[in-house]
Amino acid sequence: MTGIVGLGLLFHAGAPPAVRPKSGEVESLPERIKGAQSASTANGAHVLRIDESDVNSYFDSELALERSRSETAQIGTRKAPSDSHTALKDLRLNLRDDKMHIYLLLKIRDEDITVDLEGKLYSQGSYMRFEPLNGKIGALPLPQPMLARIVQVIMDSPDQRESMRLPPGIADLRVENSQFVLTYR
């Protein structure tokens, strides 16, 4: 009986967090990053602050582009959308003080599953690190020690380790005052 309840909680989709809407037209995130890189090479260290609306707008446009590519590929190969085993349907970040809340909506074998994580993002050496404080899959909360171990295994795996490497020129990355702070060398 406990397994059935756990399975029910696992597939109960959580609500996405409210994110601040983008206010007005501002320079796109990739353009701001390129500007910060140029400023750091010309003037030494440079700090770039990015709020959650910029990051979420960027992710929204990337996910829309990916969906468009996927639909085009499916039309070209005549595959049904259900042929895909796993797909990222939604990604939202909410920044509060020095913490980051990550919401993922995944489609896994025709089932929607949500992953909610809250923790601290920081850099260590040349790598991005994430210290989870709490999390859940669907409505099923994960004990913090288990969550910390899962995140550590994922981040330290050979496949993921390279994706966690900071881009050249970035000396530090963290969340501070509800913003991403990137420090360029």
C-alpha positions as CSV (number, residue, x, y, z in Angstrom):
1,M,0.0,0.0,0.0
2,T,2.8,2.4,0.8
3,G,4.3,1.8,-2.6
4,I,1.1,2.8,-4.3
5,V,0.9,6.0,-2.3
6,G,4.5,6.8,-3.1
7,L,3.9,6.1,-6.8
8,G,0.9,8.4,-6.6
9,L,2.9,11.2,-5.0
10,L,5.7,10.7,-7.6
11,F,3.3,11.3,-10.5
12,H,1.4,14.2,-8.9
13,A,2.7,17.2,-10.7
14,G,3.7,20.2,-8.6
15,A,2.8,23.7,-9.6
16,P,5.5,25.8,-11.2
17,P,6.9,28.6,-9.2
18,A,5.9,32.2,-9.9
19,V,8.7,34.0,-11.7
20,R,9.0,37.7,-12.2
21,P,8.1,38.8,-15.7
22,K,10.6,40.5,-17.9
23,S,10.2,44.3,-17.5
24,G,10.5,46.1,-20.8
25,E,12.8,45.5,-23.7
26,V,16.4,45.1,-22.6
27,E,19.5,43.7,-24.2
28,S,19.3,39.9,-24.6
29,L,21.1,37.7,-22.2
30,P,23.7,36.4,-24.7
31,E,24.4,40.0,-25.8
32,R,24.9,41.0,-22.1
33,I,27.3,38.1,-21.6
34,K,29.3,39.0,-24.7
35,G,29.5,42.6,-23.5
36,A,30.8,41.4,-20.0
37,Q,33.4,39.2,-21.6
38,S,34.6,42.1,-23.8
39,A,34.7,44.5,-20.8
40,S,36.7,42.0,-18.7
41,T,39.4,41.6,-21.4
42,A,39.6,45.4,-21.9
43,N,39.4,46.5,-18.2
44,G,40.4,43.4,-16.1
45,A,37.8,41.9,-13.8
46,H,34.1,42.6,-14.5
47,V,30.9,41.6,-12.6
48,L,27.7,40.8,-14.4
49,R,24.4,40.6,-12.5
50,I,21.5,38.7,-14.1
51,D,18.0,38.6,-12.6
52,E,15.6,35.6,-12.9
53,S,13.4,37.2,-15.5
54,D,16.4,37.4,-18.0
55,V,17.3,33.8,-17.3
56,N,13.7,32.5,-17.5
57,S,13.1,34.5,-20.8
58,Y,16.3,32.9,-22.2
59,F,15.2,29.4,-21.2
60,D,11.7,30.0,-22.6
61,S,13.1,30.9,-26.0
62,E,15.5,28.0,-26.0
63,L,12.8,25.5,-25.1
64,A,10.5,26.9,-27.8
65,L,13.3,26.6,-30.3
66,E,14.0,23.0,-29.2
67,R,10.3,22.1,-29.5
68,S,10.2,23.6,-33.0
69,R,13.3,21.6,-34.0
70,S,11.8,18.4,-32.5
71,E,8.4,18.9,-34.3
72,T,10.3,19.5,-37.6
73,A,12.4,16.4,-37.1
74,Q,9.2,14.4,-36.2
75,I,7.5,15.6,-39.4
76,G,10.6,14.7,-41.4
77,T,10.9,11.2,-39.9
78,R,7.1,10.6,-39.5
79,K,7.5,9.7,-35.9
80,A,4.8,10.4,-33.4
81,P,5.6,12.7,-30.5
82,S,5.2,9.8,-28.1
83,D,8.2,8.0,-29.6
84,S,10.5,10.2,-27.5
85,H,11.3,8.7,-24.1
86,T,12.3,11.8,-22.2
87,A,11.8,15.5,-22.9
88,L,12.2,18.7,-20.9
89,K,8.9,20.5,-21.2
90,D,9.4,23.4,-18.8
91,L,12.3,24.9,-16.8
92,R,11.9,27.8,-14.4
93,L,14.3,29.4,-11.9
94,N,13.4,31.5,-9.0
95,L,16.1,33.4,-7.1
96,R,15.6,34.4,-3.4
97,D,18.4,36.0,-1.5
98,D,21.3,33.5,-2.0
99,K,19.2,30.5,-3.0
100,M,18.0,29.2,-6.3
101,H,14.7,27.2,-6.8
102,I,14.8,25.0,-9.9
103,Y,11.5,23.7,-11.3
104,L,11.6,21.1,-14.1
105,L,8.7,19.5,-15.9
106,L,9.8,16.4,-17.7
107,K,7.8,14.1,-20.0
108,I,9.1,10.6,-19.3
109,R,7.4,7.9,-21.4
110,D,4.2,9.9,-21.8
111,E,4.0,10.8,-18.1
112,D,4.6,14.4,-16.8
113,I,6.9,14.4,-13.8
114,T,8.0,17.5,-11.9
115,V,11.3,18.0,-10.1
116,D,11.6,20.8,-7.5
117,L,15.0,21.6,-6.0
118,E,16.1,24.5,-3.8
119,G,19.7,25.1,-2.9
120,K,22.8,27.2,-3.3
121,L,24.6,27.6,-6.5
122,Y,28.3,28.5,-6.4
123,S,31.6,27.9,-8.0
124,Q,34.5,25.8,-6.7
125,G,37.7,25.7,-8.6
126,S,36.7,25.9,-12.3
127,Y,33.3,24.1,-11.7
128,M,29.8,25.1,-11.0
129,R,28.4,23.4,-7.8
130,F,24.9,23.1,-6.4
131,E,24.2,22.4,-2.7
132,P,20.6,21.1,-2.4
133,L,18.7,22.2,0.7
134,N,15.4,20.5,-0.2
135,G,13.6,18.9,-3.0
136,K,10.9,16.7,-4.3
137,I,9.9,14.6,-7.3
138,G,6.2,15.2,-8.0
139,A,4.7,15.6,-4.5
140,L,7.2,13.1,-3.0
141,P,9.7,15.0,-0.7
142,L,13.2,13.7,-0.7
143,P,15.2,13.5,2.5
144,Q,18.1,16.0,2.4
145,P,20.9,13.5,2.8
146,M,19.5,11.4,-0.1
147,L,19.1,14.5,-2.2
148,A,22.6,15.7,-1.4
149,R,24.0,12.3,-2.4
150,I,22.0,12.2,-5.7
151,V,23.2,15.7,-6.7
152,Q,26.8,14.9,-5.8
153,V,26.8,11.6,-7.9
154,I,25.2,13.5,-10.8
155,M,27.6,16.4,-10.7
156,D,30.7,14.2,-10.2
157,S,29.8,11.8,-13.0
158,P,32.3,11.9,-15.9
159,D,29.5,12.9,-18.3
160,Q,28.1,15.7,-16.2
161,R,31.4,17.0,-14.8
162,E,32.5,18.7,-18.0
163,S,29.1,20.3,-18.4
164,M,29.6,21.8,-14.9
165,R,32.9,23.4,-16.0
166,L,32.7,27.2,-15.9
167,P,33.3,28.8,-19.3
168,P,36.8,30.3,-19.9
169,G,37.0,33.8,-18.4
170,I,34.5,33.3,-15.6
171,A,36.2,33.3,-12.2
172,D,33.2,33.0,-10.0
173,L,29.4,32.3,-10.2
174,R,26.9,32.5,-7.3
175,V,23.4,33.7,-6.4
176,E,23.4,36.9,-4.3
177,N,20.6,39.3,-3.5
178,S,18.2,37.4,-5.8
179,Q,20.5,37.7,-8.8
180,F,23.1,35.5,-10.6
181,V,26.5,37.1,-10.1
182,L,29.2,36.2,-12.7
183,T,32.7,37.6,-12.1
184,Y,34.9,37.7,-15.2
185,R,38.7,37.7,-15.0
